[in-house]
Amino acid sequence: MNDAARERDPSGNEIRVASEVATIGIGILFLVSAALPTTDDPARIGLLTSAVFLLVFAALWFHVVPERVFGPRRFLAGTILVQINCWVLLLVTGGVNSRYFPYFLLPLVVSSFALRMSATLIVGAVASGTYFLLLFLDPNFNASERDVAVVRLFGLIAITLVMALITRAMETTRSTLRRRSGELAEQNRELEAARSIALRLSQLRELDEIIRALFQAAKDAIGTERAWLFLDADHDYRETHTVAADGAIERFVIDDSEPDPARLRAVREMRSIVVEDSATEPGVSARMREQYGLRAAVIVPLVYRGQVIAIAAFSYPEPRLWEPLEVRLVETIAEGSAPAVATHLALDQLRDERERLAQRTKVLEGLANLSESLGIATDDATVATSAARNLHRTFDLRGATVLFSDPSLALLEPRAMAGESSGHPVVSGPQNCPAIRSGRLFRVASADSPVVCPHVSYVEGTQGFVCMPLVAAGQSVGAF
């Protein structure tokens, strides 16, 4: 296990340290036992030999031998070697009836550090098998030691089973703690994502700032490379805003050539749509895939008060397998940003309504002023001038021209102009004016309009012109 692996699994490093300490501790225990005055010479030799072996083994096994040796079974292999060393100690200090039998149990106890019931059972099987082998290798074994051997053997088996149960309980507890720790870590990440987006959006009202805050929160949480926001629910959310790491907002209207766009599927099903590879997802726009490099994405509807107000998407430039936690983090960000987006849309709608109301008020005021001006006018010239100026100012026109018809001469003559109005010729016969002839509004929006005015030419670079008949008592009196 290298350093990086230890950082990913701290418990493995702790087990290694505990195993090394246990091995050195057993070796020191053997040395202390050998130094006791009650120890006879053959036993002292056996204890010293076993102690030296353990200390040398600890130095080599934990500091010299590469940790890749035996791989995940390294701890088990080391414990078996120590168990065999203790068995040799029994063999040279009295065999079956050795008074150092409790030392023989120490590796079995240490095997619980692995937190694997299988490891404890294997070490217990090795200990039981080697102790049973003493019955045949002990030259001093006789009938008087049979009872001691049987009791110790069955006791060893019982201790093995008890240690296995204890190890199993510890293993289950550790697994539960790891699972709950992982769940808590995921919940903390979700809470951090919710807190982050809430703080970022707390003072934001402009759409560009909201989109940048969405992108930054998603980048911190799941490492996304681009964020998308689809608006305009009345037109299938085609109004697209996107931002990347440079912070530049790009806007365009998406062209739905796909039979079932993924974003509309998210709205219809009211759930997140996960795209792991856009090459296999027909519901992703070709422009998003080719121009903006969308290869993987999570698409989530922004729901506010039970209604989908927008759609957010967070993409990655390479095919990617999205983890369930990442999807939940995206959903948390979307949930936290929905109120801010709803507030912006409401304010935007309110601004539009206010502008429309202001325009209508301006028109009404202009018409009221026109009515007052016409009420004090004394001749046709004053009437025409007042009408042209008032209409030009009220409707923010580039220019305005008022024409009156003279029934006696059958002419339509320009009487007043305001603004940048181009000169209008005198028209012979009022019925030659398309607006008067049709009795309704006549408009020329471009040079390619199907019907053009024979008297006024379209000026390039303008929005065209509109001509309306002026009617009094059911009779045409001119045009505007």
N, C-alpha and C positions, 0 to 999 in steps of 0.2 A: 504494500500500500504506500503510494507516494504522498508527498505533502498535499497535493491538490485533493487526492482522495480522502485524506484525513480531514481536510477542511469540510468536505461534503458529508463525512460521517464521523463526527466528533466522538461517538461512542466507541468506534474501533480503536482510536488512539488511547482512550481511557482503558479499554480492555488490555491493550498492549502494555501500558504502564503498570496496571494491576498485576498482570501475569509476570512481568519482570520482577516486581517487588515480591510477589509470592515465591517465585523461584529462589531469589536471593535469601528470603526469609527462611525457607526450608533448609537451605544450605547452612545458614548461620545456626539454625536449631540443631542440625547435625553436629556442627563444631562444638556447640555448648554441651551437647550430650556426650561427645567424645572427651571433653575436658573434665567431666564429673569423676570424682575419685571412686565411685561405685562401679564404673564401667571397666569391664575386664579387657585384656589386651586384644583378643580376637575381635570383640565388638568395636573397640576403639579404632582398630584398623579399618573395619568396614564403614564406620561412621565417617572417618576422615576421608576415605576414598570417595564415598557418596557425596560428601560436602564439596570436595574439590571438583568432582564431576559437575555438580549443580552450578557452582560458581563459574567454572569455565564455560559450561553450556550457556549460562545467562549472558556472558560477555560475547560469545560467538553468535548465539541465536538471535539476540536482540540488536546487535551492533555491527556484525560482520556479514552474516549470511543475508543475501538480498531478500527483501520481503516478498518478492514475487515467487520465491520457492514455496511449493505446496499451495500457493494461491489462497483461496478462501478457507482451506483446511489447515492452514499453518498453525493456528492455535491448538487444534486437535492433535496434530502430529507432535508438537512440542510437549503437550500434556502426556501423551502416550510414552514418550521417551523418559519423562520424569517418573512416570508410573513404573516403567521397567527398571529404572535405577533404584527405586524404593524396593522393588521385588528382589533385586540382587542383594540389597541390604538385609532383607529377611533371610535370604539363602545363606549368608555368611554369618548371621548372628543368631542362629538357633533354628532356622527353618520354620516349620509350621507353628512351633511353640515359641517363636521369638517374642521377647518382651517389647520390641519396637514395632509391633503390629499397628498401633495407632498412627505411626508415621506413614504406614502404607496407605492409610485412608486420605492423607492430605491431598494428593493429586486429584482424587475423586471429588473432593470438596472444591478444589480450585477449578475443576471443569465447569462449574456453574457460572464462571465469569463469561463463558462463551454465550450464555443466554440461549442455548440451543439444547433442547431435550435430547436430540439424537447424539450430540457430542457427549453428554453425561452418560447415556446408555452405552455408548461405545467404550468410553473409559472404564465404566463399571464392568463391562464384559471382559475387557482386557485384564482388569484387576482380579475378577473372579476366576478367569481362566488361568492366569499365571499362579494364583494362590493354589488352585486345584492341582496345577503341575508340580507344586512343592511336595505334594503327597508322594510323588514318584522320585523326585530328585533329592529329597532330604534323606541322608544316609542314617540319621538317628531316629527316623520316624518309626513308632511302634504302636502297639495297641493302646497303650496308656495315653497317647496323644491324639487318638482318634476323636474322642469327644470334643476336645478343644478345637480340632480342625473343623469338625462339623458345625459347631456353634459359630466359629469365626466365619466360615464360608457362607452359612445362611444369614449371618448378621451382615456380611459384606453385600450379599444380594439385596437384603432389605434396605440397607443404607443407599444402595444404588437406586432402588425404586423411589425411595423418599426424596433423594436428591433430584431425580428426574422430574418428580411432581413439583418440587420447589422451583426447579429451573423452568418448567413449563409455565408455572404461574408468573414467574418473573418475565418470561418471554412474552406472554400474553399482555402483561401490564405494560411492558415497554412498547409493544405494538400499539396498544390503545393510546398510550401517551403520545407516541409519534403521530398517530392519526389525528388526535385532537390538537396536537401542536400544529400540524399542517392545516387543519381547519381554521384554527385561530389565526394562523399566518395569512390564510386566504381572506378571512374576514377583516383582518387589519388592513390588507391591501385594498379591499373594497371600500372600507371606511376612509382610508387615506385618499382614494380616488374621489369619493363623494365630497370629502372635505376640501380637496384641492380644487375641484370644479366649482364648488360653492364659493370659495374665497375668490377665485378668478372672476366669477360672474357677478359678484355682489354689487359692484359699482359700474358694470358695463351695460350699456343700452344700445350702442351702435352694432349693426350686424357684423361688420368686419372684425370688430374687437371680439365679439362672441365666437366667431368662427376660429380666430386665432387662439382663443382660450380653449376651445374644444380640441384643437389640434395639439396644443402643448400638454393638456391633461392626458390625452390618449398616448402621446409620445412617451411621457413619463411612465405611464402605466403598462403599455403593451409594446412600445417601440414602433409605433406606426410611422410611415413616411409621408402620408398625405391624408388630409381630412376633407370630407365632402358634406355639403348641406344642400338638400333639395327642398325648394319652397314652391309656392303657388299650387295649393291643393286643388283649386278649381280647374287646373289644366294638367292633372296627373303628375304634379311635382316635377315639371320639366325645367324650371328655373334653377340652374345649378351654380353653386359657389364652391370653389375648391382652394385650398391653401397647402403649401408645403413648408419645408424648413426655412426658406428665404422670407416667409411672411407675406409674399405678394398674393393678393386675392385675384383669382381669375373667375370670370362670369361668362356663362353661355347658356343657351337653351338647348337641352339635350334632344337629339333626334331619335325617337323610338322606332327603330327598324326591327327590334326583337319582338317575337310573338308574345312573350311573357316576361317583361322587365323584372329584375330581381327586386328593385325598390318597391314596385307596386305589389309584388308578392308579399313583401314584408308588411305593407299596409293592410292588405287583404287578410292575411293570417294573424296580424297583430303580434308578431314575434320577430326575433332576430334571424336574419338569413346569413349563413356562413358560406363564404366562397373560398375554397382552399386552392383552386386553380381555375382562373378565368377561362382558360382554353377549353375546359369541359363544361363551362357554365354559359348557356346561350342567352341568359337574361342580362348580361353585362354589355353595355354600349361599346361599340367598336372604337369610338373616339376615346373613351375612358381607358380602354385596354391598350390602344396603339399610341395615342398622343401623350397620355399621362402615365403609362406604364403600370396600370392596375393589374396585378397578377393574383393577388389574394385580398380578401376584404371581409369585414363584418358590417352588415347593413342592418340598422336598427331604427324602428319608428320612434319618433319623439311624441309621446302621449301626454296630453295635458287636459285634465278634467274629462277623461274618457274619450277624447278625440285626438286623432293623429293630426298634428299641426305642421310637421315637417319630417324629413328623413335624414338621418346622419349615417355616414359611412366612413370607415377608417381602413385604409388600404396599405398594402405592402408590395414592393416591386418584384418579389419572387414568390413562387408557390409556397404555401405555408400551411402547416397543420395547426389550427387554432386550438389551444387548450380550453377546457370548460371554464377555468378561472379567467382567462383572457376575455372570453365572451361575456362573463358576468361583470367584469370590470368595464367593458364597453357599455353594457346595459346600465350600469351605475352612473357612468358619465352622461349617458343620454338622459337618464331620469333626472339627474341634477341640473342639466342644462335646459330641459323642456320649459320650466317657468320663465327663464330669461328670454328664450326664443319667442314664447307666447307674448311676453310683455313687449318685445320689439315689434312683433306683428300687429299687436293691438295699437301701439303708438303710431306705427306706420299707417295703419288704417285710419286712425284718428287724424293724422296730418293730412291724408288725402281728403277725408271728409271736410276738414277745415278749409283746405284749399278750394274744394268745389263750392263750399258755402260762400267763401270770400268772392269767388268768381261770380256766383249768382247774385250776391249782394251788389257787386260792382255793376253788373248788367242792369239790375233793377234801378240802382241809383242813376246810371247813365240814361236809362229810358225816362226816368223822372225828370232829369235835367233837360233831356230832349223835348219832353212835353212842355216844360216851362219855356224853353227857348222858342219853340214853335208858337207858343201862345202869345208872345210879344213881337213876333216877326210881322213886318208890314208889307213885304213884297217877296216875289219868288227868289230873288238873289239871296236875301237874308235867310229865307227858309232853307235853301239848298246849302248855304255855307254852314249854318248851324247843324244841319243834319250830317253833313260830311265830317265836320270836326268832331261832333259828339260820337258818331259811330266809330270813327278812327280811334278815338281815345278809349271808348268803352270796351271794344273787342280787341284791343292791342293789334290793330291791323298795320300792315306795312304802308298801305295807302288806301284812300277811299275817294270815289268819284260819284257825284249825284247828277243824274241826267233827267231832264224834264222833256215831255213831248208837247209839241205845239200842233193842236188839231188843225188849225187854219192852214199851216204850211206843210203838215204831214212830215215833220222832222223830229228826231230825237237828239236833243242838244245837251252837251255837258254844261252844267251851270256852276258847279263848285268842286274843288279838289282839296284833299288834305293829305299830309304825309308825303311819301315818295311815289305818289300815284303817277303812272305814265299817262301821257295825253290820250284822250279818247276822241275819236273823230265824230263828226256829226253824221248821224245815220238817217238816210233818206227812207222814210216809212218806218214807223215804230214797230210794225210787225216783222221787220227784218232783224230785230233783236231776238236772239234765241230765248231769252228769259221771258220777254213780253209775249212772244208767240206761244210758248208752252204754258205760260201762266204759273210757273213754279221756279224753284231755285235751279240755276244752271251753273255747273262747275267744270273747270278745266284744271285737272291735277298735274298733267304732264303734256309734253309735246306729242305723245302717242295716244292721247285720249280719243275715244271713238268719234266724238262730236266736238268740234272746235268752234270758237267764235270767229266769224269772218272779219270782225272789226278790231279785236284786241289779240295780239300775239302772246304766246306763252314765253315768259322770260326764264332762261336757264338759271338754275341755282335758287329758284324760289319754290314755294309750295303751290304755285298756281294762283288762280283767282276764282272768285264766286260772284255771280250776278243774280240779283233778285228784282222782280218787278215791283213797282210801287203802284198800289191800287187804292182808289178812293171811290166810294159809292158804286162799287162793282166795275169801275172803269179804270183802265191802265192810264196812269198819268206820268209815268217815267220808270226809271230803273236806278239801282244802286250797285 
